[in-house]
């Protein structure tokens, strides 16, 4: 997807354009491609910070997740220890792709033309 976005931007040149990228990763399914699947396999992961008070009157979305088969599996330490390194590998993969995208935009002189929307920030 990143390659196609870069191709589109290069083809558009100086014309106005809009690209919407919605990376699915690092969300479920936690399957990372090589080399990302092994990148964090030898790193000691922090233990989950759990508190029984979190289970008292949870938000309906959290409650539904906690009761689901996947939510119950993810609450097990042995599942978490397998999933967490893959998740971190997926985060690194997205970071690398965004780095490539921004480097291309900078090379084109279009980096300052961007608007990034995400759950954490807005840049323009």
C-alpha positions, 0 to 999 in steps of 0.5 A: 500500500505504501508503494502504491501511495508513493507511485501515485504521489510521484505520478501526480507531481505538482498537481493537487492530490489526496491520499488516504492510507488506512493501515490495518496493522498492527491490529488483529491478526497479529501476523508479522512478515519477515523480518518483523516477526522475529524482531522482538522475540528475544526481548523480555516483555513487561508483565501486564499491569492488572487491577481487579478494580478494572473488572468492576463496572467496565465500559460496555465495549471493554466488557464485551471484549473481556467476555469474548473468546479472543478477549479471554485468550488475550488475558492469559499470560502465555498468549500475551507473551506470544502476541506482544512481540508480534504486535511490536513487530507490526508497529515497527513495520508501520513505522518503517512504511511511514518513514519511507512515505515521509522521506519520499514526500520530503524529497518531493518538497511536499512534506509540509503539505500533509495533514495526518489524522490519527487517534493521537494527533493532527498535523498540517 
